[in-house]
Amino acid sequence: MDISFLIDPLNDAQREAVTTESKHALILAGAGSGKTRVLVHRIAWLIGIGQARPYNILAVTFTNKAAKEMQTRIEKLINTPLQGMWVGTFHGIAHRLLRLHWKDANLPQTFQVLDSEEQKRAIKRVIRSLELDDKTWTPKQVQNFINNRKENIQRAKDIIIDQDDDWLAKMVTIYHAYELYCQQIGVVDFAELLFRVYELLNNNEELRLQYQQRFKYILVDEFQDTNVIQYLWLKLLVGEHNNTFVVGDDDQSIYTWRGAKIENILNFSDDFTDTHTIRLEQNYRSSGLF
């Protein structure tokens, strides 16, 4: 099968990225340099040369729209449906895993996902159940505290409280009560989706090995926007033997308010040995060719 059409339109740096044989690849790319194009062509290349089946590929991005566009572009390139390949957002993939393994994750089969406003209302009910003033302990403030702690893999029981820190002690009390409330009524919030999957993979070796054996090739777009827990469960899936291909801009991070850690991209080559780093420097944005 002639697959030269996958690399002929690319510039030298893009071609090097798409065809790299390194176990891990870090593609540093600024705005307009064609980083998503490279990721799409990389997947098509792996399938086209017979190195990977769609079943063995996991592709992650940050919005449902971007995930759908990615899948459509790959299918158009290889002219076949991507049956068996997982393409989605971190939260979407986490949700899918929890639906498949709800019992192992200690969830009811019919668990529901709270959006941000629903989470805030649930927190407000918890605050009032503790007979606290929700004007002093505002639901938004508590929501930010809880989500931040979850994104940094801390349950309420894991937080160390200084004996003089009354504010933290009260926050932890609310956090703990909120955890109990959510478990009792069978709901998870967005941060919990990621946290619960991290615990699921970290604590269940058999399940972790099952997905490590399946997802031999893991590709991530907009890698600079990953937070602590996203990076950690990505590392759990990669394990010792799988391949990673991450694309991001080391000069910006538009989701810092969500806890994104630019250190993830800066430290990638230290955490993953045998990393080939490639920088895409040509900007195509003004020409519309990317």
N, C-alpha and C positions, 0 to 999 in steps of 0.2 A: 504494500500500500504506500503510495507516494504521499508523504505528509509535509513536503517542503513548503506547502502553502501556509503552514502554521508559523513558520519562522521567516519566510521571505519578506513579509511586510515590516519586520521589526528592525530597529537599529541594533548596533553591535552590543550595547549593554543589555537591551531587552532580550536579544537572542541568547546571550550568555546566561541570563537568569532563567529563561524558559528551558534551556537544555542542560543546566548544571547537573552534574552527577554527584554532587556533595550530599551527604546525609541530611544536613541542615543548611538552609539558605536564608539569609537576612537581606531583603531587598529594601534599600533606603531610597525613597522616592519622594520628591517634592510635588506640589500641586501641578497638574498638567503634564506629568512625565510619563503617564501611561501605566501606572502601577496596577490598576485593576485589569487592564488589558493583559499585562504580563501574567497575572495570576490565572486568568481565564485560559490563556494560551498554554500555560504550564500544565493545567489539568488536562486539556485536550491533547497535549504532547505526551503525557504519561499514558493516557489511554491509547493514543494513536500508535505509539511504538510498542505497545503490549506490555509495558512495565507495570501497569496497574489496571485493575478492573474498577468500574464505578463503585462497586460494592465496598472496595477497600479505601475509598476516599472520603474524607470529611472536610468540607469547606465552610469557613465561618466568616461572617461579616457583621456589620452593626445595625442594619435596618432590614426589615422584611422586603422592602422595595429593592434594595441592593442585592439581597439573596436571590430574589426572583429573576432580576436582570442577569445575574451571574449564571444561573442555571440555563436561562434562555440562550445566552450567548454561547455557552459551551455546547449545548445541543445543536445549535446552528452550525458551529464549527465542525463537529464530528458527524453531523447529520444523522443523529440517533437519540432517542430518549435516554435520559440518565437514570435508568431504573436501578434502584439499590443505593445510589449515592446520596449522602446526607449533605444538604446545603441549607444553611440557616443562620440565624443570629445565635449568640451565646444563650440568650434566654429561651429562644425557640427550641434549640437542641436540648437544653436542660429540661424543658417542659416535656419534650418527647421521651427522654430517658426516664423521667419520673412517672410518666403514664405507663411505660413498659414495666417499670420495677417499683411500683407503688408500695407493695408489701415490704420489700427490702428497705425502702426509704421511710418506713413507719408512717405511711399515709393511707387514708381511706382511698379505695379505688375511684371514688367520685369526687376527689378533692377539687376545690375551686381555686382560681388564681385571682387575688385582689389587685386591682389597678391602684394607682397612686392615691386617688381620692377615696377609694374604698378602704385602703389601708389607714388613711388618716382618720376616717370615721371610726374604724375599729379601735384605733389607739385612743380616740376621745372617749369611747365607751369604757375602755380599760381604766383610763385616768379617773373617770367619775366613779367607777366601781371601787377604786381605792380611796374614794372620798378626798381626792385632791382637787385643787382649783385649776381648771383647764385654761384659765387666763394667765396663771403663773407658770404652769407646766403645759405649754401650748402643744397641741398635737403635731404641728409642723416641726417644732424643735425636737420633740421626742422621735418623730419619724426620721429626721436626719440622723439623730444619734443612733437609732436602731439599725438603719440601713448601713451607716458607716461601720458599725461594729460587725455586722454580718459580712460586709465586703472585705473586712480584715480578719475573717474567720474567728470571731469571738462570740460565743454564746454568753448569756447573762452570767452563768456560773463560772465562766472563765475570766471574768473581769476582776482584777485586784483593786480593792477600794481602800484608800488611805482612811484611817479612822477619823480624820478631821475633814474629809471631803463629803460634806452632807449632800451637795448637789449631785455628785456622781452616785452616791448611795441611793438617792431617790430615783435617778434615771435607771439604774440597774434594777431596782424594784419594779418599776413600770415595764421595763424590757422583759423581765422574767414573767410578769403577769400577762403580758402580751403574747409571749411564747405559749403559755398554757392555754390562753383563750383561743389562739389560732389552731392549736392541736385539738382542742375539744370540739371545735365546730368544723374542722377539716378544711382549712384554707391555708394558702401560702401567698406571700407577697413576692414581688419581683426579685428582691435581694435573696429571699429564701430559696427561690428556684436554684440559683447558683450555689448557695451554701449547702442545700440538701444534696445536690449532685456531688459536690466536693466530698461531703461526708460519705455518701454512697460509694464512691470510687475509692476513697482513702481507706475505708473500714471493711470493704468487701473485696478481698483479694481475688476470689474466683470471678466476680463480675468485672473487676478491673482488667484482669487478664483476658477475659472474653472480648472486651472492646479494644484492648491493645492489639489483640490478634486480628481484629476486624479492620480497624482504621490504621493501615500501614502508612498512609500519606495524609498528613494534616496540614491544611493551608489556611492562613488567616489574613484577611484584609484589614487595613486601618489598625495595624497592631499597636501603634502608639497610644491608642485609646483604651487598651485593656487595663483593668484594675487588678488588685492583688489576687482576688479569688478566681478571676477568669484565667489569669496566668498560672495559678497553682493547679487548677483542674485540667488545664491544657497539658501541663507537665505530667500529670498522672496518666493521661491518655497516651502521651508520647512514650513514656517508659524508657527502657534502655535501647530499644531496637527500631522504633519507628522513625519516619522521616518528617521533617517540618519544613514549611516554606512560608515565611511571614513577610508581609509587605507593609511598610509604614513610613511616616515622615518623622525623622528625629528632630525636626526643627519646630514642630507644633503639636499641640494636643488639645483638641476642641472639647473634650469631655472631662477636663480636670475637675469640674464641679461635681461629676459623678464618681470621683475617686480614681480616675485614670492615673496610671503611674508611668511617666516617660522612662523611668528606670528599667521597665520591662524590656524596652527596645535597646536601651543603652547597655544592659547587662546580658543580653541574649547570648552573645558569643561566649560569655563566661559560663553560663548555665548549660549551654549545649555545645559540646566539643565537636570538632570537625564542621564548623560553620563557615560557609563561604559567603562573604559579605560583598554585595554588588550595589553600586550607587547609580541610579538613573538620573541623569542631569539634564537631558534635553527636554525642553518644555514645548509641548504640542498644543497647549490650550488655545492659543490664539488662532491656530490653523484648523482646529477641530479634527485632527487626525488621530487623536488618542482614543 
